[in-house]
Amino acid sequence: MIMASEPVCVEDFEPYLKARVSDAIWHYYRGGADGEQTLRDNPLAFQRYRLLPRCLKDVSERDTSTSILGHRVSFPVGVSPTAYHGLVHRDAEIATAKGVSNAGSAMILSMWSNRSLEDVAASVHPDTPLLLHLNILRDRSRMEAVIRRAEAAGYKAIVATVDQPMSGNRMHLRLNMDIDSNLTLPQMFLPGDEITQGRAVALVFDGSQALTWKDILWLRGITSLPVVIKGILTAEDASEAVKHGAAGILVSNHGGRQLDGVPATIDVLAEIVNAVRGSNVEVYLDGGVRKGTDVLKALALGARAVFVGRPAIWGLAYDGDKGVEKVLGILKDEFSLAMALAGCSSLADITPDLIATMPHSKM
């Protein structure tokens, strides 16, 4: 990979991660499951959707702002949950959150973060929407303790991963990735716990194959925070999410790291939006978003906002909080430009008739 002297697009940041971490850590963030079909298709799938611009519209002023569960953001791009930011930067998730906050964006903090949810919340502007990602643990009292902390710290929602009853067959994890013994997992452990990676994995996956929709009802019953379900890829599951009281759905295939061969998220977005139509459930998307035009296409297909995972890690490697802010700033500028060129002055102008679907052979 050739490193740009000054990144001008999101993909320019990726080589900085490769250059600044070990091969094992690089493959941990880069890699997907099995043959990585879904990993590759996530960004490529956006090319199957073409934009149909409207001409002679006054786009001299554009409003890119929106809201996520009632909380304002300056543009419809947030940061998805990713683990172990301490592998990439000494300030870990605090640096990521500062970059998000300065960009006017939103962040889903991973349960596998290396900084406490309280310290992350204290590092951002008070109006920055922070959401807490959770795996559903077999130890429910431990989950309740984390949720109470999130409520007290001002988090706006719980984001529950539901596509991970077991970890996907990630070939890259066969590499020996040394975890710095100083890197803790403050959301996974209670005071006095023995902090080991193996214990963390056991907490999540021992017995997790038995999880059902009843567990979503249990989760909703123990917190006043809205619950967003992450990992939905079918209209059937989207309808179930509505029935079980979800406030939002994050259409996600786990960055291609779980079941390989599932669709790219953009390819199932419209049917999921249709499945929840008439409810108050907000639909978001992650997976493969790299350009402002990707954001525009996702919104035209019905997403309220999109989230990015790997690009935030690339920005973190590039320059900590400033790098994350720069990645998000580029996406915001590209999105604003795409709106102008498509004839849209506000998000209300971004409608399905902006999209034409192309046959695969004409990508």
VMD Tcl script that draws the C-alpha trace (Angstrom):
set ca {
  {0.00 0.00 0.00}
  {1.21 3.50 -0.85}
  {0.63 6.10 1.85}
  {-0.68 9.45 0.64}
  {1.30 12.47 1.84}
  {-2.01 13.92 2.99}
  {-5.16 11.77 2.95}
  {-7.87 13.16 0.71}
  {-10.37 10.28 0.86}
  {-11.27 7.70 3.48}
  {-9.33 4.84 1.89}
  {-6.14 6.94 2.02}
  {-6.09 6.38 5.79}
  {-5.95 2.57 5.66}
  {-2.18 2.26 4.97}
  {-1.41 4.16 8.17}
  {-2.89 1.36 10.26}
  {-0.85 -1.25 8.40}
  {2.33 0.77 8.87}
  {1.88 1.43 12.58}
  {0.76 -1.90 14.09}
  {2.03 -5.48 13.99}
  {0.98 -7.81 11.17}
  {-1.28 -9.72 13.58}
  {-3.12 -6.58 14.70}
  {-3.39 -5.38 11.10}
  {-5.04 -8.65 10.06}
  {-7.28 -8.57 13.13}
  {-8.85 -5.31 11.94}
  {-8.61 -5.99 8.20}
  {-9.86 -9.55 8.11}
  {-13.21 -11.24 7.71}
  {-14.63 -14.75 8.00}
  {-13.74 -17.75 5.83}
  {-13.09 -16.69 2.21}
  {-14.07 -13.07 2.94}
  {-16.71 -12.90 0.22}
  {-18.96 -10.67 2.33}
  {-16.04 -8.53 3.47}
  {-15.15 -7.77 -0.16}
  {-18.73 -7.27 -1.30}
  {-19.74 -4.74 1.37}
  {-18.02 -1.75 -0.31}
  {-18.38 -3.07 -3.87}
  {-22.15 -3.47 -3.52}
  {-22.66 0.29 -3.44}
  {-21.61 0.30 -7.11}
  {-24.78 -1.63 -7.96}
  {-26.78 1.51 -7.13}
  {-26.54 4.55 -9.37}
  {-27.71 8.07 -8.59}
  {-30.28 9.95 -10.70}
  {-29.61 13.65 -10.03}
  {-32.20 16.39 -10.22}
  {-31.04 19.51 -12.03}
  {-31.88 23.19 -11.59}
  {-32.43 22.92 -7.84}
  {-31.24 25.63 -5.48}
  {-28.52 23.88 -3.47}
  {-26.62 27.00 -2.44}
  {-27.37 26.11 1.16}
  {-27.47 22.54 2.41}
  {-28.48 21.14 5.78}
  {-26.77 17.81 6.49}
  {-28.02 17.48 10.07}
  {-30.34 14.80 11.37}
  {-31.17 13.05 14.64}
  {-30.51 9.61 16.06}
  {-33.19 8.55 18.55}
  {-34.04 12.22 19.02}
  {-30.45 13.43 19.50}
  {-29.05 15.83 16.91}
  {-25.94 15.10 14.87}
  {-24.41 17.39 12.28}
  {-24.50 14.74 9.54}
  {-25.82 11.19 9.25}
  {-22.58 9.27 9.86}
  {-21.57 7.74 13.19}
  {-18.93 5.30 14.42}
  {-19.76 1.61 14.84}
  {-18.52 -0.47 17.78}
  {-15.07 -1.97 17.31}
  {-12.92 -3.61 19.96}
  {-9.51 -2.86 21.44}
  {-8.74 0.68 20.31}
  {-5.82 0.50 22.72}
  {-4.07 -1.73 20.18}
  {-3.99 1.24 17.80}
  {-3.51 4.35 19.96}
  {-2.43 4.98 23.53}
  {-5.61 6.98 24.27}
  {-7.79 4.22 22.83}
  {-11.55 4.91 22.78}
  {-11.10 8.28 24.47}
  {-9.28 9.53 21.37}
  {-11.93 8.04 19.09}
  {-14.73 9.62 21.09}
  {-13.06 13.04 21.08}
  {-12.75 12.90 17.30}
  {-16.39 11.88 16.98}
  {-17.49 14.65 19.32}
  {-15.48 17.34 17.55}
  {-16.98 16.22 14.23}
  {-20.53 16.54 15.60}
  {-21.14 12.84 15.14}
  {-22.32 9.87 17.27}
  {-20.46 6.82 18.59}
  {-21.41 3.31 19.65}
  {-18.88 2.31 22.32}
  {-17.96 -1.37 22.18}
  {-18.39 -3.54 25.25}
  {-14.86 -4.70 24.38}
  {-13.37 -1.22 24.73}
  {-10.15 -0.53 26.61}
  {-11.45 2.60 28.33}
  {-14.34 2.77 30.76}
  {-17.68 4.03 29.54}
  {-17.51 6.73 32.23}
  {-14.12 8.02 31.06}
  {-15.29 8.04 27.45}
  {-18.42 9.99 28.37}
  {-16.37 12.52 30.34}
  {-14.12 13.14 27.32}
  {-16.81 14.40 24.91}
  {-19.10 17.39 24.55}
  {-22.24 16.86 26.67}
  {-24.51 16.83 23.62}
  {-22.56 14.07 21.81}
  {-24.80 10.99 21.42}
  {-22.99 8.01 22.92}
  {-24.60 4.57 22.66}
  {-23.33 1.46 24.44}
  {-22.84 -1.77 22.54}
  {-23.46 -5.02 24.41}
  {-23.14 -8.69 23.77}
  {-25.80 -10.50 25.73}
  {-23.85 -12.31 28.45}
  {-24.80 -15.53 30.19}
  {-24.13 -13.63 33.44}
  {-27.17 -11.33 33.54}
  {-26.17 -9.58 36.77}
  {-22.98 -8.45 35.06}
  {-24.99 -7.06 32.17}
  {-27.32 -5.20 34.52}
  {-24.35 -3.64 36.29}
  {-22.95 -2.31 33.00}
  {-26.35 -0.99 31.91}
  {-26.78 0.88 35.20}
  {-23.40 2.50 34.65}
  {-24.38 3.52 31.13}
  {-27.63 5.04 32.37}
  {-25.80 7.01 35.05}
  {-23.15 8.23 32.57}
  {-25.73 9.61 30.13}
  {-25.60 7.07 27.32}
  {-28.54 7.39 24.95}
  {-29.24 3.76 24.01}
  {-28.17 0.16 24.28}
  {-27.05 -1.50 21.03}
  {-27.35 -5.28 21.30}
  {-25.44 -7.54 18.91}
  {-27.63 -10.48 17.85}
  {-25.64 -12.05 15.00}
  {-22.94 -13.60 17.19}
  {-24.18 -16.69 19.05}
  {-20.68 -17.96 18.28}
  {-17.69 -16.20 16.81}
  {-17.33 -16.48 13.04}
  {-14.56 -18.55 11.44}
  {-12.04 -15.74 11.23}
  {-8.94 -17.14 9.60}
  {-6.87 -14.12 10.60}
  {-7.30 -14.99 14.27}
  {-4.97 -17.94 13.73}
  {-2.19 -15.38 13.86}
  {-0.68 -14.80 17.28}
  {-2.01 -11.41 18.34}
  {-0.32 -10.42 21.57}
  {-2.60 -8.34 23.77}
  {-0.76 -5.82 25.93}
  {-1.28 -6.91 29.53}
  {-1.98 -3.27 30.42}
  {-5.06 -3.22 28.17}
  {-8.11 -3.79 30.33}
  {-11.74 -4.44 29.39}
  {-13.61 -2.20 31.87}
  {-17.08 -3.07 30.60}
  {-16.47 -6.82 30.73}
  {-15.14 -7.12 34.26}
  {-16.17 -6.21 37.77}
  {-13.68 -5.17 40.49}
  {-11.65 -8.17 41.60}
  {-12.16 -10.15 38.40}
  {-9.24 -11.91 36.80}
  {-8.77 -10.00 33.56}
  {-7.99 -12.40 30.73}
  {-9.08 -12.59 27.13}
  {-10.21 -16.17 27.60}
  {-12.47 -15.24 30.50}
  {-14.03 -12.43 28.45}
  {-14.79 -14.77 25.56}
  {-16.30 -17.31 27.94}
  {-18.60 -14.69 29.44}
  {-20.02 -13.93 26.02}
  {-20.15 -17.26 24.24}
  {-20.73 -19.88 26.94}
  {-24.40 -20.68 26.48}
  {-25.04 -17.81 24.09}
  {-26.26 -20.20 21.39}
  {-29.51 -20.41 23.37}
  {-30.37 -16.70 22.97}
  {-33.83 -15.93 21.58}
  {-36.17 -12.97 21.10}
  {-37.18 -13.45 24.74}
  {-33.77 -12.11 25.68}
  {-34.58 -8.85 23.89}
  {-37.73 -8.56 25.98}
  {-35.62 -9.19 29.10}
  {-33.17 -6.49 28.03}
  {-35.94 -3.98 27.44}
  {-37.40 -4.84 30.82}
  {-34.31 -3.90 32.81}
  {-33.56 -0.49 31.28}
  {-35.34 2.71 30.38}
  {-32.87 3.27 27.54}
  {-33.96 2.55 23.96}
  {-32.69 -0.77 22.58}
  {-31.18 -0.93 19.09}
  {-30.69 -4.39 17.57}
  {-27.48 -4.80 15.56}
  {-27.02 -7.60 13.04}
  {-30.41 -7.78 11.28}
  {-30.27 -8.82 7.60}
  {-33.81 -10.01 6.80}
  {-37.27 -8.48 6.67}
  {-38.52 -11.35 8.84}
  {-36.13 -10.48 11.67}
  {-36.84 -6.77 11.22}
  {-40.55 -7.45 11.76}
  {-39.71 -9.43 14.89}
  {-37.62 -6.53 16.14}
  {-40.63 -4.25 15.82}
  {-42.83 -6.75 17.68}
  {-40.29 -6.98 20.48}
  {-40.05 -3.25 21.03}
  {-36.78 -2.30 19.38}
  {-36.24 1.43 18.97}
  {-33.80 0.92 16.12}
  {-32.24 -1.64 13.80}
  {-28.62 -1.51 12.69}
  {-28.47 -3.44 9.42}
  {-25.08 -5.12 9.76}
  {-23.18 -8.24 8.80}
  {-20.51 -7.61 11.42}
  {-18.12 -6.21 8.83}
  {-18.01 -9.61 7.10}
  {-16.58 -11.21 10.25}
  {-19.40 -13.63 11.16}
  {-21.22 -15.76 8.54}
  {-19.42 -15.43 5.22}
  {-21.62 -15.37 2.13}
  {-24.43 -13.25 3.56}
  {-25.56 -10.24 1.52}
  {-23.87 -6.87 1.58}
  {-25.85 -4.64 3.89}
  {-26.83 -2.13 1.21}
  {-28.47 -4.97 -0.77}
  {-30.96 -5.80 2.03}
  {-31.52 -2.28 3.35}
  {-34.65 -1.43 1.33}
  {-36.54 -4.61 2.29}
  {-35.78 -4.02 5.97}
  {-36.97 -0.41 5.73}
  {-40.18 -1.67 4.11}
  {-40.64 -4.27 6.84}
  {-40.65 -1.64 9.61}
  {-42.65 0.97 7.71}
  {-45.43 2.43 9.82}
  {-43.53 1.90 13.08}
  {-41.27 4.35 14.90}
  {-38.24 2.08 14.49}
  {-35.23 3.87 13.02}
  {-33.05 1.95 10.56}
  {-29.29 2.42 10.31}
  {-26.63 0.66 8.24}
  {-22.98 -0.23 8.56}
  {-20.66 -2.20 6.31}
  {-18.58 -0.88 3.42}
  {-19.35 2.84 3.69}
  {-16.31 4.62 2.26}
  {-17.63 7.64 0.35}
  {-20.11 10.46 0.66}
  {-22.04 8.99 -2.26}
  {-22.36 5.74 -0.25}
  {-24.04 7.72 2.51}
  {-26.38 9.38 0.01}
  {-27.35 6.02 -1.51}
  {-28.06 4.48 1.90}
  {-30.26 7.39 2.92}
  {-32.12 7.27 -0.41}
  {-32.85 3.59 0.29}
  {-34.31 4.49 3.67}
  {-31.53 4.52 6.26}
  {-31.72 7.29 8.83}
  {-27.95 7.23 9.29}
  {-24.92 5.06 8.55}
  {-22.05 3.97 10.77}
  {-18.41 3.23 9.96}
  {-16.09 0.84 11.78}
  {-12.74 0.26 10.10}
  {-12.41 3.85 8.76}
  {-12.51 5.17 12.34}
  {-9.70 2.75 13.27}
  {-7.69 3.95 10.26}
  {-8.14 7.55 11.37}
  {-7.15 6.65 14.92}
  {-3.91 5.13 13.62}
  {-3.27 8.19 11.44}
  {-3.49 10.84 14.17}
  {-5.57 9.85 17.18}
  {-8.61 12.03 17.80}
  {-7.61 14.41 15.01}
  {-7.41 11.51 12.58}
  {-10.88 10.26 13.50}
  {-12.24 13.79 13.14}
  {-10.54 14.10 9.75}
  {-12.05 10.85 8.46}
  {-15.51 11.95 9.52}
  {-14.93 15.45 8.14}
  {-14.06 14.04 4.72}
  {-17.23 11.94 4.72}
  {-19.29 14.97 5.73}
  {-17.80 17.15 2.98}
  {-18.24 14.41 0.37}
  {-21.82 13.84 1.48}
  {-22.64 17.55 1.29}
  {-21.14 17.72 -2.21}
  {-23.07 14.62 -3.29}
  {-26.28 16.20 -2.01}
  {-25.61 19.33 -4.06}
  {-24.82 17.42 -7.24}
  {-27.96 15.30 -6.77}
  {-30.16 18.38 -6.28}
  {-30.81 17.95 -2.54}
  {-30.66 20.80 -0.05}
  {-31.80 18.79 2.97}
  {-32.14 15.18 4.02}
  {-35.87 15.39 3.31}
  {-34.98 15.73 -0.39}
  {-33.14 12.40 -0.37}
  {-35.80 9.99 -1.61}
  {-35.86 6.53 -3.28}
  {-36.31 8.00 -6.75}
  {-32.67 9.12 -6.60}
  {-31.62 5.48 -7.02}
  {-31.32 3.25 -10.05}
  {-30.21 -0.36 -9.55}
  {-27.71 -1.70 -12.06}
  {-27.33 -5.33 -13.14}
  {-24.23 -6.95 -11.61}
  {-22.61 -7.31 -15.01}
  {-22.66 -3.55 -15.55}
  {-20.98 -2.53 -12.31}
}
mol new
graphics top color blue
foreach p $ca { graphics top sphere $p radius 0.5 }
foreach p [lrange $ca 0 end-1] q [lrange $ca 1 end] { graphics top cylinder $p $q radius 0.2 }
display resetview
